[in-house]
């Protein structure tokens, strides 16, 4: 295979992967990048989607709790200000990924999810 063909293949693969990441409607950030986004974003909602019991054990400063398991979870998400950047996390990253997808489908344009969740945060900080 020629170098030119390899380069074209790599470029096409990168384009496809980048496009699918964009289609999700949110960006996953490692803990350090999530912290940076929290510290540098003015109009934001820090969203904790864990249970009230998890939240009471510790949470990010100024985090708004909306329990992922609540029956009215989608309604509560829809009440948030869509003009603000949403920074969402849970304990390990599973619920927050699902929540981020839901936020994107509801029309939130700036959604960031923390990889590894609050557990990763407390391990690092």
N, C-alpha and C positions, 0 to 999 in steps of 0.2 A: 504494500500500500504506500502510495507516495505521501510525502510530508503535507502536501497541499490538501489531499483528501482527508488526512488525519485532522488537520486544522479545521477544515470545514465541518467534519463530524463533531469535533469537540465544541465548536461554536454553536452548532445546531442543538446539541444536547444541553449546553448551558442556557440557550434561549428557551428551550422547552421547560427546563427545570425552573428557571426564573419566572416564566409565565405561570406555571402551576402554583408557585409560591404566592404570586400576586393574586391569583384567583381565590385563594383562601380568604382574602380580605383582611388578614391580620399578619403580624410579624412576630415570630418567636425570638425572644432575646435571652441570652445567658444572663446570669444574675448581675454581673458587673455592668452590662449594658442596660439592663432594666433599671438598676439603681441610678445610672447616669440619666436615663430618660425621666425618671421620677424627679431628680434634682434640677433638670433643665427645662422641663415643660411647665408653662404657666397655667394654661387652661386645661386641667386634667381631672380625671376621676380615678382614684386608686381603688380598684374593686377587688374585694376578697370574696370568693365564692365558696368558702368552706362553711362548716356548720357553726352555730353560735358557740358550742363547746370548744371547738378548735380555735375560734377567734379569741375567746376569753383567755386561752393559754398564751397568746401572743399574736401580734399582727403588726403590719406596717403602719407607721404614723399617718393619721388622717384617712385610713382605709375605710371605705364604706362596705358594710357587710350585706350581701344578698346571697342567701343560702341556695346553692345549686339545686338542692333537693326539695325546695319549697314548691308547692303546686302552682303558685303564681310567679314563679321565677321569670318567665318570659315577659309577663306584664310589668314586673319591677324593672327589668332591663329596659323595656320600652319607655319607661318614665324618665330615664336618664337623659341628660342634655347631649344630643347627637353632635353638637358643635364642639364638644370637648374631646380631648384625647383620652382614651380609656386604657389604663394599665391594669391588667387582670392577672390574678394569681390564685392558687389553691394550695394544697399541702404538697403535692408532688408534680403537678402539671397536667393531670388527666382531665379533671373537671374544668380547669381554666382553658384548656384547648377547646373543649366543647363549647364553653361559654363564649370564647372569642369568635368561634364560627357563628354562633347565634347572634352575637353583636353585629358582625359583618352583614349577616342576612337581614338584620333589622335596619340597616342603613348607616351604622356608625362607620365613619371613614378612616379614623385613626385608632387602631386597636393594636395593642402590644401585649403579648403573653409571656410570663416568666417561665423559662425552662427550669424544671426541677422544683418549682414552687417555693413555698415558705421554708420547707425543709432545706433546700439548697441555700436559701438566704441565710438562715441561722448557722449553717455550716461555714459559710463564708464570712459573715459579719457577726 
